[in-house]
């Protein structure tokens, strides 16, 4: 087990030994506060885009449901005739950056989440660590009304007009400590300065979302097969919070599965798909984006790979608030 995995397990269990990491957490907090003050004072310069920017992110390490939320908002805005583009860091991608993401882009080059977003929405999307260059690349190709920044909540080099934070009530805030003693990127007081979308099955807020499972599908070309939830699976998962995927499997009646967890944004090899028997693999859409190129490169691979897609279901209050916020920025929705 790697040190990173050991710490993640300790975060999940809120292990008492994490207190030994408190000096590092205090150092992390000091550096973060200093960086924020340098931008606010103007000592460090921040980029202001020529059109409004909306950041969707979280204050925790690991998955929160942010990507499904972003995809749902993009689909909604496209239906309302808002010309929207997305920028992303492109974690796991090797570049070169900035890079424009189209349907031919590969996760190895631009990252898995950008590929999933484009494949789900067809949205104009650019990736790279320099958000200004990403935006300039998008605006050189498209006339847009709004830029959505995927993650980047702590990227203060980019000015933004809207911030939506996804708070996963399933994980909560853990021990409410900053990295590495806890899994917070920023103190919980940060939630007071942004729109908070509660990700919960039983929400306490009117601004909430949950993930709904849609029809499972085969990643490989065996379209005559029918999904059988009662069979045994190998659960292949490389996301920030794999427990959510296991809960999703249980919700659709999949109870016989052997867990095979990999780091977030993991770059799979064909050997990772080999197991002791012929039982099918079951995985997430984010992982499927990485697995599809492997199947194309190894056409003789015969094991079934089932993908469990999810979509974000937002409360009406979320859409009403978004409409109001965009209108205040001069963006008209039809």
C-alpha positions, -999 to +999 in steps of 0.1 A: +000+000+000+014+034-010+018+062+015-009+082-003-034+053-001-026+048+036-033+085+043-066+083+023-077+053+043-068+072+075-089+102+064-118+080+058-116+064+093-106+098+109-076+080+124-062+096+156-026+092+144-032+119+117-025+145+144+013+139+138+007+156+104-006+188+120+026+208+116+024+201+079-012+212+079-003+244+096+024+250+070-001+243+042-026+267+057+001+295+061+012+291+025-024+291+012-034+322+032-002+340+020-009+331-016-045+343-013-034+376+002-009+382-025-036+379-051-061+400-032-035+428-026-025+429-063+011+418-056+003+388-077-017+395-108-049+376-116-064+373-151-098+387-158-115+371-189-135+392-213-166+372-205-180+358-172-163+328-156-180+303-134-159+279-113-173+246-102-151+229-076-149+216-040-129+221-009-121+185-004-096+160-020-113+133-040-145+129-059-176+149-049-198+146-080-184+177-096-180+163-131-216+150-134-229+183-122-208+202-147-221+180-175-257+185-164-252+223-163-236+224-197-266+204-212-290+228-195-273+259-207-270+246-243-307+240-243-312+276-232-290+288-261-262+300-239-229+297-257-207+281-231-172+267-231-152+247-205-116+249-193-099+222-172-066+214-157-064+181-176-051+159-148-034+128-161-029+143-196+006+147-209+000+176-233+014+197-248-008+224-233-029+244-238-048+218-258-081+219-275-102+189-267-124+174-295-139+139-300-106+126-313-086+137-282-072+109-260-071+107-222-033+102-224-030+136-240-057+157-223-069+137-193-099+115-187-124+140-173-121+164-203-126+135-227-157+124-208-172+160-207-167+165-245-180+130-253-211+137-232-218+173-244-198+182-274-188+214-256-158+235-267-131+226-241-095+235-235-071+221-210-039+232-194-025+246-161-025+282-174-062+291-173-056+324-192-041+305-221-069+280-220-095+307-222-076+326-250-075+293-270-112+288-266-121+324-275-098+322-306-120+294-319-155+303-305-178+332-296-189+324-261-211+339-234-198+320-204-167+300-194-171+272-169-139+263-151-138+226-141-122+226-106-098+255-100-116+268-069-082+274-053-066+288-085-067+325-076-047+335-107-081+334-124-108+359-114-143+346-115-178+359-112-195+328-099-184+299-077-203+267-071-190+243-045-201+207-044-204+194-009-207+156-007-227+148+025-217+112+022-181+121+029-187+153+048-157+173+059-140+144+077-121+157+107-124+192+093-086+196+091-066+209+062-042+187+042-025+165+051-041+160+086-075+160+069-087+161+033-098+198+032-081+220+006-095+251+023-111+257+057-148+250+060-154+288+063-148+289+025-183+275+020-197+308+032-183+327+002-198+306-026-229+288-037-229+254-021-247+225-038-254+197-014-248+163-029-270+141-009-298+115-011-316+132+018-306+168+015-310+195+041-307+224+016-329+235-013-298+236-034-291+200-038-283+172-063-280+134-064-266+110-089-291+087-108-280+056-126-289+053-163-288+023-185-256+002-182-238-005-215-210-026-229-178-009-236-167-036-260-185-048-291-208-075-277-241-056-281-263-087-281-255-094-244-280-083-217-268-068-184-273-092-155-269-076-121-268-110-103-236-123-118-201-119-104-181-088-114-146-074-111-152-038-100-125-017-117-124+018-103-099+047-104-117+077-090-113+099-060-139+083-038-145+047-049-169+039-022-195+060-040-193+036-070-198+006-047-229+022-033-241+028-069-236-009-077-256-019-046-284+005-056-289-014-089-286-049-073-250-057-080-238-073-049-212-098-061-181-079-070-144-080-062-129-045-057-099-034-077-090+001-068-065+023-086-054+059-080-075+088-094-067+094-131-049+061-133-033+052-167-045+016-172-026-011-189-041-042-205-027-064-177-049-045-153-079-061-170-067-097-166-082-118-138-083-155-128-116-162-144-138-149-172-162-128-150-170-094-165-156-061-154-178-034-142-166+002-141-174+040-142-177+062-172-146+081-162-126+048-161-143+037-194-127+067-212-093+053-203-102+017-211-116+022-246-082+030-262-069-002-246-097-022-263-090-006-296-053-015-292-061-051-282-090-062-305-086-098-293-096-089-257-128-108-250-138-100-214-171-081-210-166-045-197-199-030-184-201+007-178-225+022-152-233+058-163-247+083-138-262+117-143-267+145-119-303+153-109-305+189-096-332+205-076-354+232-093-338+257-069-304+251-085-317+260-119-336+290-106-306+303-089-284+298-119-308+317-141-308+345-117-270+346-114-265+346-151-291+373-158-273+395-132-242+390-153-260+400-185-264+366-199-298+359-214-313+325-213-339+316-240 
